[in-house]
Amino acid sequence: MRVFKILVLIGCVCIFAVAAIAVVISVDVAASQDGDAIAEKRVVATADAFTSAFGYQTEVTDAESIAGERFRSTSTEVQPVRWSGSTEAGDEAIIDIRIRSDVEAKRSQEVFGPWNSAGTVERCYRFTLTLYAEVQREEIDCDELPQSVPAPTATPKPALPADTAEMMEAVLLQSDAQSASDELRDAFPEVDVTVEVTSTADGELVAAVGIAAVRDCVVMVRDADGVVFRASFDRISLEPGELGCSVRLYTAPFL
Protein backbone atom coordinates (compact mmCIF):
# COMPACT_ATOMS: atom_id res chain seq x y z
CA MET A 1 0.00 0.00 0.00
CA ARG A 2 2.81 2.37 0.91
CA VAL A 3 4.54 1.60 -2.41
CA PHE A 4 1.33 2.41 -4.29
CA LYS A 5 1.05 5.85 -2.59
CA ILE A 6 4.65 6.66 -3.49
CA LEU A 7 4.04 5.78 -7.14
CA VAL A 8 0.92 7.94 -7.25
CA LEU A 9 2.85 10.85 -5.75
CA ILE A 10 5.66 10.50 -8.29
CA GLY A 11 3.11 10.41 -11.11
CA CYS A 12 1.48 13.64 -9.94
CA VAL A 13 4.84 15.38 -9.69
CA CYS A 14 5.69 14.32 -13.23
CA ILE A 15 2.36 15.58 -14.55
CA PHE A 16 2.84 18.97 -12.89
CA ALA A 17 6.39 19.16 -14.21
CA VAL A 18 5.26 18.48 -17.76
CA ALA A 19 2.50 21.08 -17.41
CA ALA A 20 5.01 23.64 -16.13
CA ILE A 21 7.33 23.00 -19.06
CA ALA A 22 4.42 23.42 -21.47
CA VAL A 23 3.48 26.74 -19.87
CA VAL A 24 7.06 28.01 -20.06
CA ILE A 25 7.33 27.08 -23.72
CA SER A 26 3.94 28.64 -24.49
CA VAL A 27 4.79 31.90 -22.74
CA ASP A 28 8.22 32.06 -24.37
CA VAL A 29 6.80 31.60 -27.86
CA ALA A 30 4.05 34.16 -27.26
CA ALA A 31 6.58 36.74 -26.07
CA SER A 32 8.97 36.21 -28.99
CA GLN A 33 8.99 38.20 -32.24
CA ASP A 34 10.63 37.58 -35.57
CA GLY A 35 13.17 40.30 -36.41
CA ASP A 36 12.35 40.24 -40.11
CA ALA A 37 8.66 40.80 -39.34
CA ILE A 38 9.52 43.81 -37.19
CA ALA A 39 11.76 45.24 -39.89
CA GLU A 40 9.06 44.68 -42.53
CA LYS A 41 6.52 46.63 -40.48
CA ARG A 42 8.93 49.54 -40.07
CA VAL A 43 9.73 49.70 -43.78
CA VAL A 44 6.07 49.62 -44.83
CA ALA A 45 5.14 52.16 -42.17
CA THR A 46 7.83 54.50 -43.47
CA ALA A 47 6.58 54.19 -47.06
CA ASP A 48 3.00 54.78 -45.89
CA ALA A 49 4.09 57.89 -43.97
CA PHE A 50 5.73 59.35 -47.09
CA THR A 51 2.62 58.66 -49.16
CA SER A 52 0.39 60.32 -46.57
CA ALA A 53 2.71 63.32 -46.22
CA PHE A 54 2.75 64.03 -49.95
CA GLY A 55 -0.98 63.66 -50.43
CA TYR A 56 -2.33 66.05 -53.07
CA GLN A 57 0.48 67.85 -54.89
CA THR A 58 0.09 71.65 -55.17
CA GLU A 59 3.72 72.78 -55.14
CA VAL A 60 5.77 73.35 -58.28
CA THR A 61 9.30 72.04 -57.71
CA ASP A 62 11.91 69.70 -59.18
CA ALA A 63 12.39 66.02 -58.40
CA GLU A 64 15.89 66.48 -56.95
CA SER A 65 14.60 69.03 -54.44
CA ILE A 66 11.84 66.65 -53.40
CA ALA A 67 14.36 63.83 -53.05
CA GLY A 68 16.67 66.01 -50.97
CA GLU A 69 14.04 67.46 -48.65
CA ARG A 70 11.13 65.09 -48.20
CA PHE A 71 12.49 61.56 -47.78
CA ARG A 72 13.74 61.43 -44.21
CA SER A 73 13.03 58.98 -41.40
CA THR A 74 14.18 58.42 -37.84
CA SER A 75 13.11 54.75 -37.69
CA THR A 76 14.56 53.43 -40.96
CA GLU A 77 17.39 54.11 -43.38
CA VAL A 78 16.06 55.96 -46.44
CA GLN A 79 18.13 56.58 -49.55
CA PRO A 80 16.87 58.39 -52.66
CA VAL A 81 18.76 56.74 -55.52
CA ARG A 82 17.20 58.07 -58.71
CA TRP A 83 15.12 61.11 -59.65
CA SER A 84 13.92 62.98 -62.73
CA GLY A 85 11.45 65.60 -63.89
CA SER A 86 9.43 68.16 -61.93
CA THR A 87 5.88 68.97 -60.88
CA GLU A 88 5.51 71.73 -63.45
CA ALA A 89 2.41 71.53 -65.62
CA GLY A 90 2.75 68.80 -68.24
CA ASP A 91 5.61 67.06 -66.38
CA GLU A 92 5.92 64.68 -63.45
CA ALA A 93 8.51 64.20 -60.73
CA ILE A 94 9.70 60.60 -60.31
CA ILE A 95 11.79 59.58 -57.31
CA ASP A 96 13.04 56.06 -56.59
CA ILE A 97 14.05 55.33 -53.01
CA ARG A 98 15.47 52.46 -50.98
CA ILE A 99 14.17 51.86 -47.44
CA ARG A 100 16.08 49.52 -45.13
CA SER A 101 15.48 48.45 -41.57
CA ASP A 102 17.95 46.49 -39.41
CA VAL A 103 16.65 44.98 -36.18
CA GLU A 104 19.03 43.82 -33.46
CA ALA A 105 18.36 40.67 -31.48
CA LYS A 106 17.13 41.56 -28.00
CA ARG A 107 16.10 39.61 -24.92
CA SER A 108 14.44 41.04 -21.85
CA GLN A 109 16.16 40.68 -18.48
CA GLU A 110 12.84 39.69 -16.95
CA VAL A 111 11.75 36.06 -16.65
CA PHE A 112 9.44 35.23 -19.56
CA GLY A 113 10.02 38.80 -20.87
CA PRO A 114 9.66 39.67 -24.55
CA TRP A 115 12.48 39.03 -27.00
CA ASN A 116 13.09 39.20 -30.72
CA SER A 117 15.50 37.74 -33.21
CA ALA A 118 17.71 39.81 -35.51
CA GLY A 119 16.24 40.80 -38.85
CA THR A 120 16.82 42.91 -41.97
CA VAL A 121 14.38 44.02 -44.65
CA GLU A 122 15.01 46.24 -47.67
CA ARG A 123 12.30 47.48 -50.03
CA CYS A 124 12.39 49.95 -52.92
CA TYR A 125 9.61 52.25 -54.06
CA ARG A 126 8.88 54.68 -56.87
CA PHE A 127 6.99 57.86 -56.02
CA THR A 128 5.39 59.79 -58.89
CA LEU A 129 4.19 63.33 -58.20
CA THR A 130 2.01 65.27 -60.62
CA LEU A 131 0.69 68.77 -60.07
CA TYR A 132 -2.88 68.81 -58.70
CA ALA A 133 -3.01 65.04 -58.23
CA GLU A 134 -2.50 62.48 -55.47
CA VAL A 135 0.97 60.98 -55.21
CA GLN A 136 1.38 57.52 -56.75
CA ARG A 137 3.55 54.83 -55.14
CA GLU A 138 4.65 51.44 -56.42
CA GLU A 139 7.14 48.88 -55.17
CA ILE A 140 10.05 48.24 -57.55
CA ASP A 141 12.93 45.78 -57.76
CA CYS A 142 15.87 46.97 -55.64
CA ASP A 143 18.31 45.05 -57.87
CA GLU A 144 17.56 47.49 -60.69
CA LEU A 145 18.72 50.49 -58.66
CA PRO A 146 22.31 51.69 -58.12
CA GLN A 147 23.79 50.91 -54.72
CA SER A 148 25.60 54.22 -54.22
CA VAL A 149 24.79 57.66 -55.62
CA PRO A 150 25.59 61.24 -54.53
CA ALA A 151 22.96 62.66 -52.21
CA PRO A 152 20.37 64.87 -53.94
CA THR A 153 20.70 68.63 -53.50
CA ALA A 154 17.57 70.70 -53.04
CA THR A 155 17.24 73.89 -55.07
CA PRO A 156 16.97 76.89 -52.73
CA LYS A 157 13.38 78.13 -52.60
CA PRO A 158 12.62 81.79 -53.35
CA ALA A 159 11.53 83.90 -50.42
CA LEU A 160 10.58 87.50 -49.73
CA PRO A 161 13.11 89.53 -47.73
CA ALA A 162 12.51 89.63 -43.98
CA ASP A 163 11.97 93.40 -44.17
CA THR A 164 9.44 93.31 -47.01
CA ALA A 165 6.71 94.99 -44.93
CA GLU A 166 9.06 97.84 -43.94
CA MET A 167 10.16 98.32 -47.56
CA MET A 168 6.55 98.49 -48.70
CA GLU A 169 5.61 100.92 -45.93
CA ALA A 170 8.39 103.31 -46.94
CA VAL A 171 7.10 103.33 -50.53
CA LEU A 172 3.44 103.77 -49.61
CA LEU A 173 4.17 106.72 -47.32
CA GLN A 174 5.51 108.84 -50.17
CA SER A 175 3.83 107.60 -53.36
CA ASP A 176 0.59 107.50 -55.31
CA ALA A 177 -0.74 104.33 -56.95
CA GLN A 178 1.30 104.61 -60.16
CA SER A 179 4.59 105.61 -58.62
CA ALA A 180 4.16 103.04 -55.82
CA SER A 181 3.77 100.29 -58.40
CA ASP A 182 6.95 101.37 -60.22
CA GLU A 183 8.96 101.77 -57.03
CA LEU A 184 7.86 98.40 -55.63
CA ARG A 185 8.74 96.68 -58.89
CA ASP A 186 12.19 98.28 -58.71
CA ALA A 187 12.50 97.13 -55.09
CA PHE A 188 11.49 93.56 -55.97
CA PRO A 189 12.90 92.89 -59.48
CA GLU A 190 12.89 89.09 -59.25
CA VAL A 191 10.78 87.46 -61.95
CA ASP A 192 8.96 85.19 -59.50
CA VAL A 193 7.81 88.13 -57.34
CA THR A 194 4.40 89.62 -58.14
CA VAL A 195 3.51 93.24 -57.39
CA GLU A 196 0.00 94.75 -57.36
CA VAL A 197 -1.02 98.26 -56.31
CA THR A 198 -4.45 99.92 -56.33
CA SER A 199 -6.32 102.81 -54.75
CA THR A 200 -9.84 102.57 -53.32
CA ALA A 201 -12.83 104.92 -53.35
CA ASP A 202 -12.17 105.54 -49.65
CA GLY A 203 -8.77 107.04 -50.42
CA GLU A 204 -6.75 103.99 -49.41
CA LEU A 205 -3.60 102.85 -51.21
CA VAL A 206 -3.21 99.05 -51.21
CA ALA A 207 -0.16 97.04 -52.28
CA ALA A 208 0.46 93.29 -52.46
CA VAL A 209 3.88 91.69 -52.97
CA GLY A 210 4.31 87.93 -53.10
CA ILE A 211 5.75 84.73 -54.53
CA ALA A 212 3.07 82.34 -55.75
CA ALA A 213 5.29 79.23 -55.79
CA VAL A 214 5.88 79.33 -52.03
CA ARG A 215 2.56 80.95 -50.97
CA ASP A 216 4.39 83.99 -49.61
CA CYS A 217 2.50 87.30 -49.58
CA VAL A 218 2.49 90.67 -47.82
CA VAL A 219 -0.40 93.12 -48.17
CA MET A 220 0.10 96.69 -46.91
CA VAL A 221 -2.47 99.49 -46.76
CA ARG A 222 -2.14 103.25 -46.38
CA ASP A 223 -5.48 104.58 -45.13
CA ALA A 224 -7.02 107.97 -45.86
CA ASP A 225 -5.28 109.48 -42.82
CA GLY A 226 -1.86 108.39 -44.07
CA VAL A 227 -1.43 105.55 -41.56
CA VAL A 228 0.17 102.42 -43.01
CA PHE A 229 -0.70 98.98 -41.66
CA ARG A 230 -0.29 95.36 -42.65
CA ALA A 231 -3.55 93.71 -43.71
CA SER A 232 -4.44 90.24 -42.46
CA PHE A 233 -6.10 87.61 -44.66
CA ASP A 234 -6.99 83.94 -44.79
CA ARG A 235 -3.90 82.14 -46.09
CA ILE A 236 -6.05 79.57 -47.81
CA SER A 237 -6.58 82.32 -50.37
CA LEU A 238 -2.97 81.80 -51.51
CA GLU A 239 -3.64 78.23 -52.62
CA PRO A 240 -3.91 77.39 -56.35
CA GLY A 241 -7.31 78.32 -57.76
CA GLU A 242 -7.91 80.96 -55.08
CA LEU A 243 -7.22 84.71 -55.18
CA GLY A 244 -3.48 84.37 -54.84
CA CYS A 245 -1.32 87.26 -53.68
CA SER A 246 -3.49 90.15 -54.76
CA VAL A 247 -4.77 93.50 -53.49
CA ARG A 248 -8.19 91.79 -53.56
CA LEU A 249 -7.16 89.97 -50.39
CA TYR A 250 -7.96 93.33 -48.77
CA THR A 251 -10.39 95.02 -51.16
CA ALA A 252 -12.55 92.01 -52.05
CA PRO A 253 -11.74 89.03 -49.82
CA PHE A 254 -13.72 85.79 -49.97
CA LEU A 255 -16.13 85.52 -47.06
Phi, psi and chi 1 to 4 in degrees:
 res  aa     phi    psi   chi1   chi2   chi3   chi4
   1 MET       -  -43.5 -172.3   66.7  176.1      -
   2 ARG   -63.1  -39.6  179.4  175.3  -60.5  176.0
   3 VAL   -62.9  -39.3  172.5      -      -      -
   4 PHE   -62.9  -43.2  175.7   75.7      -      -
   5 LYS   -62.5  -38.9  -71.0 -178.0  179.0 -179.8
   6 ILE   -64.6  -42.0  -68.1  173.3      -      -
   7 LEU   -64.9  -40.2  -68.0  175.3      -      -
   8 VAL   -61.7  -43.6  170.3      -      -      -
   9 LEU   -62.8  -42.4 -180.0   60.1      -      -
  10 ILE   -63.5  -40.5  -67.8  173.3      -      -
  11 GLY   -62.5  -41.6      -      -      -      -
  12 CYS   -64.4  -42.4  -69.1      -      -      -
  13 VAL   -61.7  -40.3  170.3      -      -      -
  14 CYS   -65.2  -41.7  -69.7      -      -      -
  15 ILE   -61.8  -46.6  -68.9  173.0      -      -
  16 PHE   -62.2  -37.6  -73.5  131.1      -      -
  17 ALA   -65.6  -43.4      -      -      -      -
  18 VAL   -63.0  -42.2  170.6      -      -      -
  19 ALA   -62.6  -40.2      -      -      -      -
  20 ALA   -64.4  -41.7      -      -      -      -
  21 ILE   -62.6  -40.9  -67.3  172.5      -      -
  22 ALA   -63.1  -41.0      -      -      -      -
  23 VAL   -63.9  -44.7  169.4      -      -      -
  24 VAL   -59.5  -46.4  170.5      -      -      -
  25 ILE   -63.3  -41.9  -66.2  174.8      -      -
  26 SER   -63.3  -45.6  175.9      -      -      -
  27 VAL   -65.0  -40.8  169.7      -      -      -
  28 ASP   -64.2  -42.0 -162.0   44.2      -      -
  29 VAL   -66.7  -42.3  170.4      -      -      -
  30 ALA   -64.0  -32.7      -      -      -      -
  31 ALA   -86.6   -7.5      -      -      -      -
  32 SER   -88.5  153.0   67.9      -      -      -
  33 GLN  -136.8  144.5  -66.4 -171.5   66.9      -
  34 ASP   -80.5  128.0  177.3   65.3      -      -
  35 GLY   -61.5  -37.9      -      -      -      -
  36 ASP   -64.5  -37.5  -73.8  -20.6      -      -
  37 ALA   -65.3  -39.8      -      -      -      -
  38 ILE   -64.5  -45.6  -62.9  173.1      -      -
  39 ALA   -62.8  -39.7      -      -      -      -
  40 GLU   -60.3  -44.4  176.1   77.6   22.1      -
  41 LYS   -62.0  -40.5  -71.0  179.9 -179.7  178.9
  42 ARG   -66.6  -41.0  -69.1  177.4 -179.5  174.7
  43 VAL   -64.5  -48.2  167.0      -      -      -
  44 VAL   -64.3  -40.2  173.2      -      -      -
  45 ALA   -62.6  -37.3      -      -      -      -
  46 THR   -65.1  -45.9  -60.5      -      -      -
  47 ALA   -62.1  -41.1      -      -      -      -
  48 ASP   -63.4  -38.8  -72.2  -16.4      -      -
  49 ALA   -64.3  -41.4      -      -      -      -
  50 PHE   -62.6  -45.0  -71.8  144.7      -      -
  51 THR   -60.0  -44.2  -56.9      -      -      -
  52 SER   -66.6  -38.6  177.1      -      -      -
  53 ALA   -67.3  -37.6      -      -      -      -
  54 PHE   -70.7  -49.4  -79.4  118.7      -      -
  55 GLY    53.5 -127.5      -      -      -      -
  56 TYR   -91.9  121.8 -173.5   80.1      -      -
  57 GLN   -82.9  120.5 -176.0   65.7   25.3      -
  58 THR  -124.0   -3.9   60.3      -      -      -
  59 GLU  -100.5  135.7 -178.3 -178.8    1.1      -
  60 VAL   -91.3  116.8  176.0      -      -      -
  61 THR  -159.0  173.7 -174.1      -      -      -
  62 ASP   -98.2  158.8   61.3  -78.4      -      -
  63 ALA   -62.8  -37.5      -      -      -      -
  64 GLU   -64.8  -38.3 -174.9  171.7    6.6      -
  65 SER   -64.6  -41.2  -67.6      -      -      -
  66 ILE   -62.2  -45.4  -62.6  171.8      -      -
  67 ALA   -61.6  -36.7      -      -      -      -
  68 GLY   -80.0  -21.8      -      -      -      -
  69 GLU  -109.6  -32.0  -66.4  178.5  -20.7      -
  70 ARG  -102.8  -17.2  -56.4  -67.7  -63.9  -84.8
  71 PHE  -101.7   82.2  -69.5  100.2      -      -
  72 ARG  -135.3  144.4  -62.2  174.4 -177.5  175.2
  73 SER  -148.9  145.6  172.6      -      -      -
  74 THR   -97.3  -11.2   57.5      -      -      -
  75 SER  -106.0  -15.2   60.1      -      -      -
  76 THR  -139.5  167.7   57.3      -      -      -
  77 GLU   -93.4  120.3  179.0 -175.7  -22.6      -
  78 VAL  -118.6  128.8  179.6      -      -      -
  79 GLN  -132.1  110.0  179.7 -169.0   22.7      -
  80 PRO   -69.1  129.8  -19.2   33.3      -      -
  81 VAL  -120.7  -15.1  -68.1      -      -      -
  82 ARG  -157.6  138.7 -167.6  160.9   57.2 -167.2
  83 TRP  -152.4  153.0   49.5   86.2      -      -
  84 SER  -162.8  156.3   63.5      -      -      -
  85 GLY    80.5 -164.9      -      -      -      -
  86 SER  -157.2  176.8   72.7      -      -      -
  87 THR   -99.4   19.7   56.5      -      -      -
  88 GLU   -66.8  156.5  -66.8 -176.6    0.9      -
  89 ALA   -55.5  132.9      -      -      -      -
  90 GLY    85.6   -1.6      -      -      -      -
  91 ASP  -125.3  175.9 -162.9    3.0      -      -
  92 GLU  -146.7  145.3   58.8 -176.3   12.5      -
  93 ALA   -96.1  125.7      -      -      -      -
  94 ILE  -119.0  124.5  -59.8  175.5      -      -
  95 ILE  -128.8  125.5  -56.5   98.2      -      -
  96 ASP  -102.6  131.1  -64.3  -20.2      -      -
  97 ILE  -130.6  156.0   68.5  169.8      -      -
  98 ARG  -113.4  130.6  177.5 -178.5  -69.9  109.2
  99 ILE  -118.8  127.6  -54.9  177.4      -      -
 100 ARG  -131.1  140.0  178.3 -172.5  174.6   97.3
 101 SER  -131.0  127.6  177.0      -      -      -
 102 ASP  -113.2  125.2  -65.5  -55.1      -      -
 103 VAL  -112.5  126.3  176.2      -      -      -
 104 GLU   -82.5  148.3  -65.1 -178.5   -2.7      -
 105 ALA   -70.0  134.2      -      -      -      -
 106 LYS  -138.8  145.8  -68.8 -176.7  179.4  179.9
 107 ARG  -136.5  133.0  177.4  175.5  -71.5  -83.6
 108 SER   -68.6  150.0  172.1      -      -      -
 109 GLN   -77.8  -14.5  -62.0  -59.7  -44.8      -
 110 GLU   -81.4  150.7  -59.2  175.8    1.7      -
 111 VAL   -66.3  131.0  178.5      -      -      -
 112 PHE    62.8   18.2  -54.1  144.9      -      -
 113 GLY   -71.9  165.5      -      -      -      -
 114 PRO   -68.5  152.7   26.3  -35.5      -      -
 115 TRP  -152.0  162.0   64.6  -84.0      -      -
 116 ASN  -144.9  153.0   64.7  -98.1      -      -
 117 SER   -83.6  168.3   60.7      -      -      -
 118 ALA   -73.5  153.9      -      -      -      -
 119 GLY  -162.7  153.4      -      -      -      -
 120 THR  -142.7  132.2  -63.8      -      -      -
 121 VAL  -135.6  136.8  167.7      -      -      -
 122 GLU  -130.5  129.1 -178.4  177.6  -85.0      -
 123 ARG  -132.0  151.9  -63.5  -77.4 -176.7  -89.4
 124 CYS  -124.2  143.0  -65.7      -      -      -
 125 TYR  -135.8  151.6  -61.3   92.0      -      -
 126 ARG  -113.8  124.9  171.5  167.1  -65.2  164.3
 127 PHE  -107.0  128.1  -72.1   79.9      -      -
 128 THR  -117.9  120.4  -57.4      -      -      -
 129 LEU  -114.6  127.2  -70.8   80.1      -      -
 130 THR  -125.7  140.0  -54.1      -      -      -
 131 LEU   -59.5  133.2 -167.0   62.9      -      -
 132 TYR    62.1   41.3  -53.0  138.9      -      -
 133 ALA  -150.6  159.6      -      -      -      -
 134 GLU   -72.8  145.5  -65.4  -72.4  -20.4      -
 135 VAL   -64.6  144.7   64.4      -      -      -
 136 GLN  -111.1  136.9  -59.8  -62.6  -46.9      -
 137 ARG  -130.2  138.4 -177.4 -172.8   95.3 -161.4
 138 GLU  -143.3  145.5   61.8  176.8  -47.8      -
 139 GLU   -80.4  138.3 -173.3  167.8   -9.0      -
 140 ILE  -127.7  167.7   57.9  177.4      -      -
 141 ASP   -76.5  119.7 -173.0   -5.3      -      -
 142 CYS   -63.6  -27.6  -70.9      -      -      -
 143 ASP   -65.8  -20.1  -68.3  -22.7      -      -
 144 GLU   -84.5   -5.4  -62.7 -179.9   -1.8      -
 145 LEU  -102.8  149.1  -59.8  178.8      -      -
 146 PRO   -66.7  148.6   22.6  -32.9      -      -
 147 GLN   -79.3  -33.1  -72.4  -64.4  -40.6      -
 148 SER  -139.2  125.8  178.7      -      -      -
 149 VAL  -140.4  154.9  -63.2      -      -      -
 150 PRO   -61.6  145.0  -21.1   33.2      -      -
 151 ALA   -64.4  142.1      -      -      -      -
 152 PRO   -67.5  148.3   25.3  -34.5      -      -
 153 THR  -114.5  122.7  -58.4      -      -      -
 154 ALA   -76.1  138.6      -      -      -      -
 155 THR   -73.8  129.2  -58.2      -      -      -
 156 PRO   -55.9  134.8  -23.3   34.2      -      -
 157 LYS   -84.7  143.2  -67.5 -177.1  177.8  179.9
 158 PRO   -66.6  151.7   27.1  -35.8      -      -
 159 ALA  -153.9  147.3      -      -      -      -
 160 LEU   -71.6  148.0  -67.4  174.4      -      -
 161 PRO   -59.0  152.1  -21.8   33.0      -      -
 162 ALA   -62.2  -26.8      -      -      -      -
 163 ASP  -101.1   27.4   60.0  -13.0      -      -
 164 THR   -57.4  -45.0  -66.0      -      -      -
 165 ALA   -60.6  -42.0      -      -      -      -
 166 GLU   -66.6  -39.2  -70.7   76.1   10.2      -
 167 MET   -63.5  -42.3  -65.2  168.9   64.5      -
 168 MET   -67.1  -39.6  -65.7  172.9   67.2      -
 169 GLU   -61.3  -42.8  179.6  179.3    5.5      -
 170 ALA   -61.6  -37.3      -      -      -      -
 171 VAL   -71.6  -45.1  170.7      -      -      -
 172 LEU   -64.6  -30.1  -67.9  179.4      -      -
 173 LEU   -68.6  -19.8  -76.8  172.8      -      -
 174 GLN  -130.8   20.0   56.9 -175.1    8.7      -
 175 SER  -136.8  159.8  -52.6      -      -      -
 176 ASP   -96.8 -176.2   56.7   21.4      -      -
 177 ALA   -59.6  -45.1      -      -      -      -
 178 GLN   -69.6  -47.6 -177.0   55.5   53.7      -
 179 SER   -68.7  -32.1   61.1      -      -      -
 180 ALA   -64.2  -40.8      -      -      -      -
 181 SER   -62.4  -44.6  178.9      -      -      -
 182 ASP   -65.5  -42.7  -65.9  -21.5      -      -
 183 GLU   -69.1  -37.5  -69.4 -178.0   34.7      -
 184 LEU   -69.2  -36.5  -73.5  174.3      -      -
 185 ARG   -65.7  -36.8  175.5   42.3   67.3 -167.2
 186 ASP   -66.9  -34.8  -69.6  -20.5      -      -
 187 ALA   -74.2  -28.0      -      -      -      -
 188 PHE  -126.9   76.8  -58.8   95.9      -      -
 189 PRO   -80.3   -8.8   31.0  -36.5      -      -
 190 GLU   -60.8  141.8  -64.8   82.6    0.2      -
 191 VAL   -68.2  -25.5  -65.3      -      -      -
 192 ASP   -89.7    4.1   50.1    4.4      -      -
 193 VAL   -98.8  127.7  176.5      -      -      -
 194 THR   -98.8  145.8   60.6      -      -      -
 195 VAL  -132.3  128.1  173.4      -      -      -
 196 GLU  -132.6  137.8  -81.0 -169.4   20.0      -
 197 VAL  -138.3  138.9  178.9      -      -      -
 198 THR  -150.6  161.8 -168.7      -      -      -
 199 SER  -116.4  149.6   55.2      -      -      -
 200 THR  -107.6  167.8   70.0      -      -      -
 201 ALA   -65.5  -19.6      -      -      -      -
 202 ASP   -88.0    6.5  -64.3  -32.1      -      -
 203 GLY    83.4   18.5      -      -      -      -
 204 GLU   -93.0  148.2  -63.9  172.7  -48.3      -
 205 LEU  -113.5  120.7 -174.4   59.3      -      -
 206 VAL  -118.9  134.0 -174.0      -      -      -
 207 ALA  -132.5  141.6      -      -      -      -
 208 ALA  -130.2  128.3      -      -      -      -
 209 VAL  -127.6  129.3  173.6      -      -      -
 210 GLY  -161.4  175.4      -      -      -      -
 211 ILE  -128.1  110.6  -57.3  175.8      -      -
 212 ALA   -62.6  -38.7      -      -      -      -
 213 ALA   -61.3  -29.6      -      -      -      -
 214 VAL  -115.3   12.7  -67.6      -      -      -
 215 ARG    55.5   42.6  -41.0  -71.1 -165.3  -88.6
 216 ASP  -106.5  131.3 -158.7   -2.6      -      -
 217 CYS  -158.7  137.7 -177.3      -      -      -
 218 VAL  -127.7  127.6  176.9      -      -      -
 219 VAL  -116.9  122.4  178.9      -      -      -
 220 MET  -119.4  146.1  -59.4  -66.6  -69.6      -
 221 VAL  -132.0  134.2 -179.2      -      -      -
 222 ARG  -107.7  116.3 -173.8 -171.3   72.9 -164.0
 223 ASP   -79.8  179.7   65.9   18.6      -      -
 224 ALA   -63.3  -22.2      -      -      -      -
 225 ASP   -90.1    2.0  -64.1  -35.1      -      -
 226 GLY    86.5    8.7      -      -      -      -
 227 VAL   -88.3  129.8  176.9      -      -      -
 228 VAL  -102.1  133.0  177.8      -      -      -
 229 PHE  -141.8  160.0   62.2   91.3      -      -
 230 ARG   -90.8  125.8 -177.4  168.5 -177.9  169.6
 231 ALA   -83.2  140.6      -      -      -      -
 232 SER   -94.2  157.0   60.5      -      -      -
 233 PHE  -160.3  163.8   54.0   85.9      -      -
 234 ASP   -77.0  118.7 -172.4  -14.3      -      -
 235 ARG   -68.5  -11.8  -61.4 -162.8   67.0   81.9
 236 ILE   -64.4  -21.6 -164.3   68.3      -      -
 237 SER   -68.9  -12.1  -62.2      -      -      -
 238 LEU   -88.4   -7.5  -59.0  178.9      -      -
 239 GLU   -71.2  156.1  -66.8  -62.1  -38.3      -
 240 PRO   -54.9  136.6  -26.4   35.5      -      -
 241 GLY    89.7   -9.1      -      -      -      -
 242 GLU   -99.0 -164.3  -56.7  -64.2  -24.0      -
 243 LEU   -62.7  -36.0  -75.3  175.7      -      -
 244 GLY    78.1 -172.1      -      -      -      -
 245 CYS   -78.9  100.3 -172.5      -      -      -
 246 SER  -145.1  156.1  168.2      -      -      -
 247 VAL   -62.8  -19.5  -67.5      -      -      -
 248 ARG   -67.3  -16.8  -69.4  178.7  -64.0  161.9
 249 LEU   -59.2  -24.9  -67.8  170.3      -      -
 250 TYR  -104.1  -44.2  176.1   76.9      -      -
 251 THR   -80.4  -28.5   62.1      -      -      -
 252 ALA  -149.0   61.4      -      -      -      -
 253 PRO   -71.0  153.4   29.7  -36.5      -      -
 254 PHE   -70.9  137.8  -73.6  146.9      -      -
 255 LEU   -94.6      -  -60.1  178.3      -      -
